[in-house]
Amino acid sequence: MLQIPSRIPILFTDDIIVMPGSSSVIKVDRSRDLNLVKYVIAHTTSLRSCIIGTIPRTLPMEKPKHPIGTAVIIMQISGMDEPPSKYMLLVHGLCRISVERITQNTPYVVAQVTQIGKWPFEPDDNIPNDGDLPLLSSKLRQSAIQLVNALDVNKEVLIHLKTLLKKLPDHALPDLLASMLHMRKDKKMEMLNCLDALERIQRIYPLIMERIENVKLVKIKNLAGSFPNGNKIGKKDLQILNEEGLIKDDKLIMTPKRDHDSLADGLECLEKKLKSVGLPPNVSKVAMRELQRLKKMPSALPEHSVLLNYLELLTDLPWCISTTDTLDLQKAKEDLDKDHHSMEILKKRVLEYLAVQKLKHRGANIGGLILCFVGPPGVGKTSIGRSIAKTLGRKFHRISLGGVCDQSDIRGHRRTYIGSMPGRIISGLKSVGANNPVFLLDEVDKLGKGLQGDPGAALLEVLDAEQNHSFVDHYLNVPFDLSNILFIATANITSTIPSALLDRMEILEVPGYTEEEKITICKKHLWPKQLDVHGLHNINNGAKPDISEEAIKKVVKMYTREAGVRELDRKLASICRAVAVQATSNSQAPLVDIGVDDLPTILGPQKFDRTDLLILSKPGVAAGLAWTKTGGELMYVEASCMDRGQMDESSIGKIILTGQLGDVMKESAQLAVSWVRSNVKKTDLKGPKLSNSDIHLHFPAGAVGKDGPSAGITIATALVSLLSGKLVRSDIAMTGEITLQGRVLPVGGIKEKVLAAHRAGINKVLLPAQNRRDVITELPHDVCEAMDIQYVGSIEEVLENAFLDEVRIPIQCEALMNNSSKL
């Protein structure tokens, strides 16, 4: 007799009740159960170590003193360890167990158990060979084989099931049948708790007979629905019904309600639709073949509804339906200017697309367009996509890709899976009803990647103009032409977009707005929109509130600091809510003209000011410019020296870097220090005595990670200021990388950096000479006029412009020569 261990780990299950002799899949996601699975994985050295107990969870008032469960052997484990951890266990039931007592509660439950009965394929000597049990068991076995014969299953599966039912011992037969039938949880619990084999057979036998009757009814319905002459039964049908025992005196035992006429009418309509929607020849051939299968298939089969949904999807897709583009370039330009201020590069590209269409084919579709708008949040990347669709006269559909980590979201699921559906591309085409819409792929830089595949790789075919004319969705399984779609992707940064996907898109930078642009956007778009949202168009005898330009300017400068206009829009909404409260209150008249003096009362104290510039009142501090995915930022670099007496002996001569810097920025700091050291003896200007001292370079806002190659000249300037005792100008900021020879190299993000300096009130900016072209092509004309932009080609030119007093470089400093620097 096979025996299970007397102490085994216990797994509590919610919806799954494992019967002896059956296999089940159990989901494990609770902490104690996860600890159990990890223990099994770590200690799987023999068959005994894979045996655990499964106990169904019950209500507190139903808990017995010695609960009955099932001893199971773990056949397979799948899942992942990374949070949130989740495992799927494939287990096979061995025998019933009774839990005597819990011997361990943490990290997982272990109990002392008693085995009840034999394993499924072991003969039970305690069961008598005479009496009611052998007779009922024989009848149950015959009925089970009759039920299996009536099922519409694969021939190999049928043979396997019949062999299994014939060989199974009497005591194990009811448990196997209970696992095969769809039973309520309480009924299956009763079967598990039933310890007498005869009682188990008596419980399961009526359920088997009920299933046989249900199968007979389904066959009657399908056969009656297929009779061409109403109730007249042909010889072949009569033979089938006789074999199944479903007729008496040449008549059906019971005639179900027949709905085959309405079903046939529906299939005829479906066939007409398939012929009229303009399917391509290869797709039409597939559709007609599937339709013929559907006509021959009984409606009770699950595959019937799957196939019907598939054919209906083919009729709903816009195979040859397209909208006509509006090719009036002047009107298109006016519409784009009306909806969005600035964004000239984007508007220009759309007008070029329209002009080519108008000249080449006079309105015919010449193919789609694949653009990618890259810029900080809140600059209008999504909204201008909607405006482009409106300008072109096309349908618009937005697909949010943020957090998508399953390639089936793009390509769809195969129809072999339960609950399968087409991907988002095909579903979007079905919803818009045209084959040339504008598809906005929002947040393409935030695509995930999981166990279900890489959606970024699935997008390669969608966004490739050479391949998307024959895009195959897994659910559709026939090619669909996507070449007429105008794809617009949006992203904050390009570094997280896969290089192969980035190569398939035309990148258009969408930079942040200047203060003047924000004021114009506020007056033309944001303020009227907020008045409409808050119902303030008609208060105080028909007057509507107005906000002065000075008040808008203060909100932009003192209450927001962003590249886009989202926070500005929220502040305007706060102002409108305050006005709405006053308008609905009888105690005070509503504000009609909102000025600068009203802002502190409504918005509170200002959040930003220009006091940051006071930090440059000491030597060793310089202002740099940094690019972030939310726009440009002002970044300060602080340098200081520390006397030997205040430090440990082991820290003498070090260069200390703080501020959560990346590897590239650390190398920039090393370059700046090396340049100062290599040029220290070429001048008679002496800095402070720094023998045996350490240099500390700090980048404030230490919780924010910083990296990039553009801080070189800022670090060098801060070091020179520290060693010379000279102050860096408070109205100057700089960006650029240096080499060991002192050359200044070009950097990126020029527009965002200059706009950040402009927002902070800095009047002068030092830029690499090779970035002059970026200033000419990217910066607004008013910003160029308002700021003094100096182009530098070497560190000497940087230092000539950066200090209040003239500094001859390089600087002599004995400490930097005597002490070795360490990073």
Secondary structure, 3 states (H helix, E strand, C coil): CCCCCCEEEEEEECCCCCCCCCEEEEEECCHHHHHHHHHHHHCCCCCHHHEEEEEECCCHHHCCCCCEEEEEEEEEEEEECCCCCEEEEEEEEEEEEEEEEEEECCCCCEEEEEEECCCCCCCCCCCCCCCHHHHHHHHHHHHHHHHHHHCCCCHHHHHHHHHHHHHCCCCCHHHHHHHHCCCCHHHHHHHHHCCCHHHHHHHHHHHHHHHHHHHHHHHHHHHHHCCCCCCCCCHHHHHHHHHHCCEECCEECCCCCCCHHHHHHHHHHHHHHHHHCCCCHHHHHHHHHHHHHHHHCCCCCHHHHHHHHHHHHHHHCCCCCCCCCCCCHHHHHHHHHHHCCCCHHHHHHHHHHHHHHHHHCCCCCCCCEEEEEECCCCCCHHHHHHHHHHHHCCCEEEEECCCCCCCHHHHCCCCCCCCCCCCHHHHHHHHHCCCCCEEEEECHHHCCCECCECHHHHHHHHCCCCCHHHEECCCCCCEECCCCCEEEEEECCCCCCCHHHHHCCEEEECCCCCHHHHHHHHHHHHHHHHHHHCCCCCECCCECCEECHHHHHHHHHHHCCCCCCHHHHHHHHHHHHHHHHHHCCCCCCCCCEECHHHHHHHHCCCCCCCHHHHHHHCCCEEEEEEEECCEEEEEEEEEEEECHHHCCHHHCCCEEEECCECHHHHHHHHHHHHHHHHCCCCCCCECCCCCCCEEEEECCCCCCCECCCCCHHHHHHHHHHHHHCCCECCCEEECCEECCCCEEECCCCHHHHHHHHHHCCCCEEEEEHHHHHHHHHHCCHHHHHHCEEEEECEHHHHHHHHECCCCCCCCECHHHHHCCCCC
